[in-house]
Amino acid sequence: LPQALSWLREAARQGVRAGLTELGLVLLKGKGVPVDQKVALSLLRRAANQGDAVAQYYLGFCYHSGCGVETSLSRAEVWLVLASAQGNTDAQKLLGTSDFCKDG
């Protein structure tokens, strides 16, 4: 794990989208490292802005659930719609919840 974490940190430092996303998820979930939501969300935001659907989903999820950020359904929806448009099924499912259903 230490070597893999070192590679992820280097990839993230270089701005590699997959590295940003994976390191962000490791820090968000505390996989073998202490949870660091602030850094995790920063990394995920950078990857999401580069078009990473997984990062977009997790940002949307965090805004939806208040994980490391203040709950904001409008911000959640922005990220979830972007992820959903790329075929992210988790984002599509979350968008289908009553929180986001609007009267037609």
C-alpha positions in Angstrom: 0.0 0.0 0.0 2.7 2.6 0.7 4.2 2.2 -2.8 0.7 2.5 -4.4 0.0 5.5 -2.3 3.3 7.1 -3.4 2.4 6.5 -7.1 -1.1 8.0 -6.5 0.4 11.1 -4.8 2.9 11.6 -7.7 0.1 11.2 -10.3 -2.1 13.7 -8.5 0.8 16.1 -8.1 1.3 15.9 -11.9 -2.4 16.6 -12.4 -3.2 13.2 -13.8 -7.0 12.9 -13.7 -7.1 9.2 -12.6 -4.5 9.9 -9.9 -6.5 12.9 -8.6 -9.7 10.8 -8.5 -8.2 7.7 -6.9 -6.2 9.6 -4.3 -9.3 11.7 -3.6 -11.3 8.5 -3.0 -8.6 6.9 -0.8 -8.5 10.0 1.4 -12.3 10.4 1.4 -12.8 6.8 2.5 -9.7 6.4 4.6 -8.4 3.4 2.8 -5.2 2.6 4.6 -4.7 6.3 5.5 -6.5 8.8 7.8 -9.6 10.4 6.3 -8.9 13.9 5.0 -12.1 15.2 3.5 -10.7 18.7 2.8 -7.8 17.4 0.6 -10.0 14.6 -0.8 -12.6 17.1 -2.0 -10.0 19.4 -3.5 -8.5 16.5 -5.5 -12.0 15.3 -6.6 -12.9 18.8 -7.6 -9.8 19.1 -9.8 -10.5 15.7 -11.4 -14.2 16.6 -11.9 -13.3 19.8 -13.6 -11.2 17.7 -16.0 -14.4 15.7 -16.8 -13.9 12.6 -14.6 -17.4 11.1 -14.2 -16.4 9.2 -11.0 -15.1 12.4 -9.4 -18.2 14.2 -10.5 -20.4 11.6 -8.9 -18.6 11.6 -5.6 -18.7 15.4 -5.5 -22.4 15.3 -6.1 -22.8 12.6 -3.5 -20.8 14.7 -1.0 -23.0 17.8 -1.6 -26.1 15.6 -1.4 -25.1 14.0 1.9 -23.0 16.7 3.5 -19.9 14.7 3.5 -17.1 17.2 4.1 -19.2 20.1 2.7 -22.4 21.9 3.6 -25.3 20.0 2.1 -26.4 21.7 -1.2 -28.9 19.9 -3.4 -28.3 22.4 -6.2 -24.6 21.9 -6.2 -25.1 18.1 -5.9 -27.4 18.2 -8.9 -24.8 20.0 -11.1 -22.2 17.4 -10.5 -24.6 14.5 -10.7 -26.0 15.7 -14.0 -22.5 15.9 -15.5 -21.6 12.4 -14.3 -24.9 11.0 -15.4 -24.4 12.5 -18.9 -21.3 10.4 -19.1 -23.2 7.2 -18.2 -22.3 7.0 -14.5 -25.1 4.8 -13.2 -24.6 5.7 -9.6 -25.2 9.4 -10.5 -28.3 8.4 -12.5 -29.7 6.4 -9.5 -29.1 9.3 -7.1 -30.7 11.8 -9.5 -33.7 9.5 -9.6 -34.3 9.9 -5.8 -37.1 12.0 -4.4 -34.6 14.7 -3.5 -34.2 15.6 -7.2 -37.6 14.7 -8.6 -39.4 17.8 -9.8 -43.0 18.4 -10.5 -43.5 18.6 -14.3 
